[in-house]
Amino acid sequence: MSDATLIRGGTVVTAEDERRADVLVVGETIAAVGEDLDAPAGAATIDAGGAYVMPGGIDPHTHMELPFMGTVASDDFLSGTAAAAAGGTTSIVDFAIPAPDQGMLEALGIWRERAAKATADYAFHMAVTSWSDRIREEMAEVVAAGVTSFKHFMAYKGAIMVDDGVLVESFGRVRDLGGICLVHAEHGDLVAHLQQSTFDAGIVGPEGHPLSRPPEVEGEAANRALRIAEVIGVPLYVVHTSCSDAMDAIARARSEGQRCFGEALIQHLVVDESVYRDRDWDRAAHHVMSPPFRTPEHQEALWNGIADGTISVIGTDHCVFTTEQKRMGRDDFRSIPNGTGGIEDRMSVLWHHGVGTGRLTPSEFVGLTSTNAARIYNLHPRKGTIRPGADADLVVWDPQRSRTISARTQHQRNDFN
């Protein structure tokens, strides 16, 4: 029995171009790309006529079965990657996050064990949640194990937040190791202050969440991290950019030649802050994530940032919690587990609102959902493109197909979408 598959008659789209071509896959690798390829004896054939053949999506920002805020995210690596694949995403990059007093290597081992049941490809970022000589030394071992990206939370005071001193030390170490730094950019002290003052004012429901995390706290932290990275001389990737305040800081840095990248989430492009005023507490609470959803003006700014290249990648920060889990904060918005879903819908929603409206070309879509992340995180050209020798992570995409998004039919393990 042949292990070859010929995808015939589609339009092959990469971040660089699109052309009519067949794609021959042997085993798990692309063997040939060209017109009128001959199918090997016994090969399976897929008719892609009228469809696009694109690199599988790469979501570089997920949190599967993450222990967080007193509970654990409801999607594990099995259900989460199954949902990803159902939506066209064939690779994820998750975050290994050391617990207090836990080393990086121990955390990486735990995450690898969790990921063993994944149904799609995966890689890891490592979170820097504290600083010590042990952490400094283990970072080199983490890089040797193939993890070269390190995330720093500037928020979640009293838990995983790190201060400027840790940023300076860690950024320098990552630079010396040839890696890249990531930041969750929110001013943690300001957020804690605003959370308390908002709660003290009697605002205890989900509507208090965006009040405690205004755009200014994100913009300040993004600018601060960028300036530190500029002085240290290390590449910086700002995750889940949600507002013009942060995006303007990234644009300024890029215009000055700084090596930095902005990531936006598909959710922030299409959902606005009005969800927090929903009279249904459960619906409002399901949208509690950080940074929060913003006004339409910030959404438009993000779309403009995609157009001018300030935003390089569209991810999800996929981290889902059920209604029962969200109700842990029923009387205090500060205790609502932060996180939303999106991995199953990221590509179709971006296609609909991007390519479908003329904001994006198919090649730009591929760049945002796959190729740019592959290049930033050293996965290219094995992933993120269609060429001989690359992994056969492929999506046959029908641009005319429609579907209804529903919690009842999704693969994501959650009772809300």
N, C-alpha and C positions, 0 to 999 in steps of 0.2 A: 504494500500500500504506500503510495507516494505521500510525502510530507510537504508537498508543494501546493500553493494556492495562487491562482492568477486572477487578479482584480482587473477586469477588462472594461474599457469604454468610458471611464470616468475622466473628470478634469482634475488633474493633480495640482494641488495648491500648496505652495510653501510660502515662507515669509518674503521670498524674493520674487516669485512669479507664479503664474498658473498656465497649464498647457494640457492638451489632450494627450493622455498616455496610459499605457497599461502598467501594472505593478506586479512583478513576480516575487512571491515570498517562498522561501525554502526554510522549513523549520520555523525559527523565530526571527529570521533575518531577511531584510530586503535583498534580493539577488539581482534584480534588474528593473530598470524603469525606461520605457520607450514605447514607440508606436508599434502596434501589430505584433506583439511578442507571441512566440509559440509556447503553448502550454506543454510542459513535460508530460510524459505518459502517466496517466493515473492522477493527474493534478485536479484538485477541485477548482471550479471556476465561479467567480462572483461577477454578476452583471451590474456594473456601476453606471450604466448609461443614464444620463440626465442628472447624475450626482457628482458631488465633489469627493475627492479622496485626499484627506488631510492628515497631518501628523496627529497622533493622539494627544489630547490635552494634558498639560502638566499643571497641577495646582500646587504651588510652592508654599502654601500656608494652610495647614490643617492641624486639628487636635483630636485625634481618635483616642477614645477611652481615657481622656485626660482627667486625673484627680484635681478638682478645682472647687473652691468655695464650699467645701463640706460635702461634695458629692462627686460623681464621675460622669463625664460626658456619655450620652446613651449610645452613640455610634462607636463600635469597636472597629478594629482594622478589617474584620470580615465584612460587616454590613457597610462600613464607610467606603471601602474600596469597591464593593459591588455597586453601590449607588454612584460612585465616580464613573465606573465603566459604563453603566447604563446611560450616563449623560455624555459620554465621549471623552472622559478624562481617564487616561491609562497609566498615569504616574502621579504620585503625591510626594510632597516633602513635609514630613511631620516634625514635631519638636520634642526632643528629649529634654525634660526639665527636671534637674536634680532637686530633690526635697532638701529641707534644711539639714545640714551636716552630712549630706550625701555627696559622694564624689561623682565626677562626670562619667567615668568609666562604668561605675555601677549603674548610673541612670541609663547610659547607652545600652547596657546589657538588658535592663528591664524593658526598654522600648523595643529592642530587637526581638525579645521573646513575645511581646504583645503582637508585633507585626508579622510573626511567622504564619498567621492564618490569613494574611492579606490575599486578595484575589487579583490585585493589580500590582504594578511595580511601585517601590517606595524607596525613599532616602530620608535622611535626617538632617536637621539643624540641631545644634546644641545650645541650650540656654545657659547664660552666665547669671547665677542668682546670688553669688557672694564672691569674695576674693580672699585668697590665701596662697601661700607658696605651693600648697598641694594643687590648687586649681591651676596655677600657672604651669606646673609641670604636666598635669594631666591634659591640658589643652594640646600639647604636642602629641600625646598619645592618641587623642581623639582625631587629630588631623591625619596621623599615620593610619588610623582605621578608616579613613575616607570621608570624614565629616570636616568640612572647611568653612562652614558658616556658623556664626555665633550670635545668638539673639540676646538683647538686653531690654528688660522691662523697666521703663522709666515711671511706671504707675504700679498700682496695687501695693501701697505703703503698708508695711508690717507683714508682708508676705514675700513676694518675689521681686519687689522693686529694688533697684540698685541706684546708688548715688553717683555724683559726678566723679568722685575719686575712683570708684570701680570702673566707670566708663574710660577714664584716662588710662588706667593700668591695663584693662582688658583690650582696649583698642590698640594699644602699643604692642601687646603680645600677639594679637591677631595679625597685625601688620607684619611682624617679624616671621610669622608662620605662613604668610602668603595667603591668608584667608580673607573673608569679607564679614563685616559687622552688620547686624540687623538691629533696629530699635523699634519698640513700641513707644511712640512719642506722645506722652501726656505728662504734664507736670504733676507728679504724684502727691507732693505736699499740698499744692493748690486744690487738687481733686479732693483730698481728704478733708481739707478746710471747708470746701463748698458742700461736700456731702453732709457734714455735720450742721452747717448753718441752714441748709435746705431742710433737713430733717427737723431741726429745732423750730423752724418756721411753720411746722405742721404739714409739710408736704412729704408724705410717706409712700405714695404710690409710684408706679413706673414713670409718671410724668416728672418726678424729681430727678430721674437719671440724667437726661440731657442738661438739666439746669446745673448739675454738679460737674459737668464735663463740657463746658462751652468751647467753641473753636479756638479761643485764645490759648487755652492750656495745651492744646495740641500743637498750635503754631509755635509757641514758645519752646516747647520741648524739641520739636523737629529742628528748629533753627539752632538750638544749643547743641544737639547731637551732631548736626552738620558742621558746626564750627569746631567742635572738638575733633571730629574726624579729619577736618581740613588741616588743623595744626599737627595732629599725629601723623597724617599721611596714609590713611587707610580707606578703602572703598566702603561706602555706607549704603544700605538698603533700608528705606523707611517703609515699614509694613502698614497696611490698611490706612492709607492717607484718605481722610474723609472730608476735608474742608480746604477752602482756598488759602487759609492762613498757613497751613502746613505745605500745601502745594507751591505757594509762592516762594517759600524758603528753599524748596528743592529746585525750583526753576532758577532762582538766583544763583544757587551753588553750581548748577549745571552750566549756566551761562558764563560763569567764571572759570570753567574748565575742571571743576571738581568731579571726581569719579563717584557718582551717586545715582540712585535709582528710586523711583517712586512706584509703590504698589497701591492699587485701589481694589476694592471688593465689589463684586457684581451687585451685592445688596445695596451698597451706598449709591450706586448709579441709578437705581430704580425705586427705592423706598425712601420716603422722607419722614421728617420728625413728627408729622401729624399722627403717626401710629401710637405715640405715647399718650395721646389724649383720647384714645378709644375708650368708650365707657365699659367695654368688656375687659376686666382686669387681666384675664388670662391672655387675651390677644395682645394687649399692650406689653405685658411682661415677656412674652415670647420674642419681642423685639429688643429686649435689653441686651446690649452688647457694647463693647468699648473699642474705639470711640463710638458714640451713639449716631443714629441717623440724623441728618442735617436738613436744613431748609432747601427748597428747590434751587436757590441761587448757588449754593455750594455744589449741588449736583451738576449744574450747568458748567461750573468751573472745572469739575473733574473731567467732564466730557471734553472741554477745551484743552485740558492737560493731556488727555489721550491724543488729541489731534496734533499738539505741538511737541510730543515726545517726553514731556515731564513725567507722565505715567507710562511706565514700561511694561507692566504686568497687571493682569486682572486675576486675583485669587478669590478665596472665600472666607478664610479664617473659620473653616467649618468646625463648629464645636456646639453640638446640639444637646439640649436638655428638655425633658418631657414637661408637660403641664404640671405634673406632681412635683417635679424638681424645682420648677420656677416658683411654685407656691411656698418654697422655703422662705421667700422674702415677702410673704403676704402682707405683713404689717410694717415692712421696712425695705424700701427699694435697694438699700445698700447690701441686702442679703439675697437678692435675686441672682442666681448664677448667671454670669455673663456669657452669652454665646448665642449664635444663630446658625442655621444650616445654609446650604447652597450648593454643595458639591455636585449634586445630581442635575442642577438646573443652570449652572454657571454658563456653559457654552451656548445652550439654546437661547437663554435670555439675552446674552450679549449679541448673538447673531440677530435676534429679532429687533432689539433696540439699536444695534450698531449697524450691521450690514443691511438689515431690512429697511432702515431709514436713510441710508446713504451716508451715515457718519463714518463708516469703515468700509474698506475694500475687503474681499476675502483674504488677501495676503496679510493685511493689517490685523485681521481677526486671528489668523494663525500665529502671527508674532506675539500678540497679547496673551493668547491662551496657551502657548506652547514654546515657540522658538526662543523668545526673549528670556524666559525663565531657564531654559536649557543652557543658553549661553552664559547667563549670570552665574549659574551654579555648576558649571563644568560638566554638564550632561550632553552637550552638543559636540560633535555631530552624531553621537550614538542615538540621541533622542532629539525631537524637535524639528526634524526634517525628513524628507523622503529621498533617499539616495542609496545606491548599493552599499551594503555593509552596515547600514543603520538598523536599529531594532525595528521589527515589524509592528510597531505600535501605531496602528492605522485606524482611521475613522472614515466610513463611507457615509457621507452627509447629504441627505435629501433636502435641498433648500426650500422645497414646496411643502414639506410635511408639516402638519400641525399636531399639537397635543394639548391636553389639559393638565396643568399642574395641580396635584391634589395630594394631601396627606394620606388619603385612602389608598392611593396607588403607587406612592413613592417607595423606593428601596431604602431611603434613609430611615433609621430606626427612631422615629419620633411621631408624635400625634399632632404635629402642626407643621405647616410649610408657609 
